Amino acid sequence: MLSVEEARARILGALTATPAETVPLPAGWGRVLARPVVSRVTQPPADVSAMDGYAVRAADAVLGASLTVTGTAPAGHPFAGRVGPGEAVRIFTGGIIPPGADAILLQEDAEATAGRVRVGEAVRAGRWVRRQGLDFALGEELLPAGRRLTARDIGLAAAANTPWLAVHRAPRIGILATGDEIALPGDPIPPGGIVSSNAHALAALVRAGGGDPLILPIAPDDSQAIAEAAVAARACDLLVTTGGASVGDHDLVQSALGPQGFALDFWKIAMRPGKPLIWGRLGPTPVLGLPGNPVSALVCSVLFLLPALDRLSGLPGAAPRTIRALAGAALPANDQRFDHLRATLSPGPDGIPIATPFPVQDSSMMKTLARAEALILRAPGAPALPEGAPIAVIPLGELGL
């Protein structure tokens, strides 16, 4: 069996980023830049006022001086003349500093009378002046290729006068749930059957990871049906199956795809939950076969599917981030499989959270997973730990789960 780290490395090594496409600026959120954003303007375009007040010459604006107000300079309406000796121009935030002025007298430090203003606080040159190009300059690279765009990035690109963005196409992820016993939510449930949760949970996870999910019709435990569904998904950037990943009489994914040209890379990982996991390729389409157990499927998705989505989206792809925590209960010694215990998080000493595992860790318990805030990581052969011992956890909230 492969280690979690080796399995993830092999998955990421087999994937490349989707092609670039051009999208309007508002559609760029959450996408990964394929080409950098280079400013098309200088910001600010000229020296501007940072405050409401008066544009003055610092040499004139001494305490008690009285200056003649010769005009106004609101934002978007520059004053046409110069500020000469003994003069001031009424200015507002964002207004261009008129030639001759080198400072701003704040309006709260000024006493205005008919056509004049008295200086109530001496100013110094450059005070409250935002210099041309303070933020960025024409031709400056502002956002590098390979960056997943945030709302702040979208605002920066807009300020740089960039109406279009070159981003990697959102990965198309086919999701195929298999099994005679499952039915989609709201459909009739077969005798002895259950409601399928995997497809919808995985679709939500794919959206959170920046992908475009396609939920395929459920395939029964029939090799022909599984093969037909998988072949129909070859246009996807990644096909994710759930169920049928083990070696039981009804675990048919490998045998169904084999005649279609499926090339298996690996299918066992030394982890819990989620030991049976398939990775291979059906022609040009990578295939990730997740266990049918819903908790196992989602834990495997945290470890493998989300990094794969990153790689397809144009990012390097990496293991989920871990943080330091303190064990909220004693932990038994671990066996030879990497364990991932569902746990809650609570405030702890010195800002270190306390991760408390649920007392029952059965991998069928979706309610427990839904209430979990972290996965406690237990390496193969890890010794028993007392309550309060330092541990590593994966926080789930930041993953969009």
N, C-alpha and C positions, 0 to 999 in steps of 0.2 A: 504493500500500500504506500502511496505517496504521502509526503508531509503536506500540510496546508500551504506552506511557503512554496514548495516545488510545484504543486498543482497550479497555484496562482501564477507563478512565473511562466509555466508552459502555456497557460491560457493567454496571458498577455503577450507572450512572444509570438503567438499565432495570429494576432489581430493588428490591423492598421486603421488609421483614421478614415472616416468617410470623406468623399470629395467635398470641395468647397462649393458654396453657393452664395449668391448675393441676396441680402434681405433688407427691407427698409429698417431704419433705426429702431422703431418701437418693437420689432419682432426679434431683436437681438438678445433680449434678456435670457440668461441661462445658456446661451449658445457659446461655443468656443471659437475664438478668432482664428481664421486661417491665414489672414494677413494683418499686419499691425495697423493701428489707427494713427495716422499722421495728421497733425493739425493743419487745417487750411486757412487759419487766421492767427493773429497775435491777440492774446488776451491778458490784460485789457489792451484795446487797440491804441490807446494813448494814455498819458498821465491823467488820472481821474480822481475825483474826490471820494474819500472813504466815508465822509460824514456830511450832514447838512451844515451850512455855515456861510463863510465868505472866503473867496479866493483872494489872497493878499500877498504882498511882499513882506517877508519876515522882517526886513530892515525897518519897515514903516510901522509894523503892528506891535509897537511897544505898549506897555501898560499905560492906559489913559489916553492914547492917541485917538484922534477923530479922523476918519477916512471918508472920502466921497464915494458913494455907491454909484457906479456908472452903468450897471446892467445886471442881467441874470444869466445863469447857465444851468438850466435843468438838464437831467439826463436826456440825451437824444437831441438837444438843441444847444449846440456850442455857442458861446459868446463870440461875436465876430471881431471884436477889437482886442486891445492889449490892456494889461493892468499897469498903469504908470505910477510914478511916485505919489504917495498920498491917496491912492485909489483902492477900491475893493469891488469885487463882483459877487453878487448873491449867487451861491452855488448849492446844488443839492447832490445827494449821494449818487454817484455814477456820472455826474457831470464832468465834462472835459475841463481840465485846468487851463485857463486862458494863458496865452503867452505873457510873460512878465511876472506872473504869480509863481511863488515857490512854496506856499504853505496854506493851510486852512485855519481860519479863525472859527471855532465852533460857535454855533448860534447861541448856545447857552452861556458862552463867555462874551457875548456881544450885546450892546444896547443900541437898538435901531431907532433913529429919529428920521424926520423928513429928509430923505436923500443922503443921509449920513449914517455911520455906524461908529460907536465908541468901543474901543478895545478894553475889555474887562480882565483879560488874561493874556500876557505876552505869549507869542507863538515862536516856534523855531522852524527853520527851513526844513522842508520835507515832511513836516508833521501832518498826518492824515492825508497824505498823498499816496495813491497806489500807482506805482510806476508802470509805464508801458511794458508789457511782457512779463509782469510780475508772476502771473500764473503759468503761461506757456507762450511759446513763440511759433510763428509760421514755420512749417516744415519739421517741427519737433515730433518725435515718436512718443505718443502718449500711452498707448496700450499695446503690449507686445502680442504677437501671434502665440497661440497656445493658452490664452487666458480665458477662463469662463466668465462671461460678462455679468456684472451685478447691476443693480439699479443706479449705483453711483457711477459705474463705467458708462452706462447709457447717457447719463447727464453730462459727463465729460466729453463724450463723443459728439453730443449735440452742441455743446459750447464750442467745440472745435470745428463746427460747421460741416459735420459729416452726416449726410442724410442716408447713406447706404453702408452696409457692413459686409465684409467677406467672412463667412463663418462656415464651419464644417456642418454638413447636412445632419440633422437629427437622426441618429441611428434608428433604423426600422427593426423592431424586435418582434418576431413571431412567437406566440405563446400557445403551446399545444398541451392541453391536459388529456391524459389517457386513463381509461378504466371503465369497465362495465358498471361499476357501482356508483359513479358520480353523476350528478345532475347540476345544471346551472341554477343559481338562485332564482326561485320563482317557478321553475319547471317541475313537472311531476317527478317525485323521487321514486326510483325503482325499488322493488322489494329487497330489503337488506342493504339499501343504498344510503348514500350521504350526499350532502350538498357540497359542491366543489367550491373551495375558497381560494385555491392556489392561483387560478388564472387572474382573478380580479386583484388579489394582493400583489401579484407580480406585475400586473399592468400599472398599478399605482406606483410601485417601486421604480419601474422603468420611467414613468413620467417624472418622478422625483429626481432620477438620475440623468435627465435630459434627453431621454429616448422617446420614440414614437411607437407605442405598443399596438400590436394587432392580435386580438384574441381569436384564435381559430376554433371551429366547432370541436366539441369533445370527441375524441377518437375512442371507440370501444376497444376491448382487448382482442383485437383482430389485426394480424400483421398487415393485411392488405389495406385496411382502413388507416392504420398508422402511417404506412408508406405513402399512401395517396395524400394524406394531410401534410406530411413533411415535404414531399416533392412540391406541393402547391405553395409552400413557404420559401422556396429557393430564392425568391426575389428579395427576401429580408437580409439584413446585414448580420443577423444572428437568430437562430432558431432555439428557443428554450422549450424543452419538454418537461412535464412533471408526471411522475409515476412510471412504472415499468423499467426503472433503472437498475434493478437488482437482477437476480438469476433464478427467480421462481418460475413456475409454469406459466404464470400470467405476466411476467416481466418481459415484454416483447419488443422494447424499443430497439435494442441492438440487432436482434434477429430480423425485425421488420425492415430496418434501414440497410442492412448488409447487402441485399440484392440490388439496392438502388445506388450502390457505390460508396456507402458510408465507410470512412477510414477512421478507425478508433485510435485515439491517442492513449487515454487511460480511463478507468472507471471505478477505482477504489481510492478513498482518501482516509488516512488515519485520523479521523475526527469524529466527534459526537456533539450534536446529532448531525447526520448526513453522510454516513460512510459511503453508500452507493451513489456515485456521481459520475456521469459520463461526459467525456470531452472528445470531440472528433470533428470531422468535416464531411458534409454531404455535398460532393462537388465543390462549388465555390462557397457554400454556406457553412460557417461554423455552427456546431450544434453543442449546446450545453444541456445535458440531461439531468434534471434535478430529481431528488426523491419525491415520491408522492405524498409522504407525510408532510402536512402543511408547515409545522414548525421547522422541520429539517430543511424544507425547500427555502424558507425565508432566511434561516441562518446561513445556508449555503449562498444565498443571493447576496447577503451582506459581505461575505468573504470573497466571492468570485464574480457574481453578476455585476455588482456596482463598479468594481475595478475594470471589468470588461467594457462596460458602458463608457467609462472615462476614456479608455483607450480608443474606442470607436469614435468618440466625440472629438478627439484631437488632443486629449490630455495624456500624460505618461501612463496613468493607471498605477495605483498603489494600494497597499493594504489599508483597511480602514484605520482611522486615527485612534490611538489608545491614550488613556489618561491614567494617572495614578489614583488609587482609591484605597480605602481600608476595608477589610473584610467585616461585614456586619454579623457574621456567624462563623463558627469553626468550619473549616473545609477539610474533608477527608483526603487522604492520599489519592492521586489519580493513577489510572492504568496507562496503557501505551497509546491511547488515542487522545488527541488534543480536544479538551472539553470546553464547551461554551455554555456557561450557566446563566439562565435568565435571572435578572436581579433588579431590585429597586435601588434608587439613589436617594440619599438624604444628606443634609448638611453635616459636616464633620469638623474636627478641630483644624485650625490653621487653614481653612478653606479647602481641605482635602475631603471629598465626598466619601460617605460610607455606602458600600455596595452590599446589599443583603440578598442572598439568593433565595428564591422561593423554595419552600420545603419539599415540594414535589416537582421534579424536573422532567416529567414524562413528555416526550416529544410530540404527543398528540394534542397537547393542551394549548389551544389558540388563545383562550382567555388569559392565561399566564403570560404568553408572549405579548399580547396586546397591552398588558399592564406593565411589562418590563421596560425599564429605562436604560438598561445596560446589559452587556454580556460579560460575565467574569471569565477571563482567560486562564485555563489550567493546562499547562504544557504537559506533554507525555512524561510520566514518571514523577510529576510534581509531588513533593512531600506534603503531609498533612500540615495545615496552618491553623493557628489559634485565632479566635475572634480578635479583630484589631490589627492583624498582620497586614503589611502593604501588599497590594495586588494590582494587576493591570486590568482595565476594563475598556470595552468599546462602548462609548455613549451612543445610544440609538437615536435620540431626538434630532441630532444634527444631520442624520442621514436621510431625513424625510420619511422615516418609517412611522 
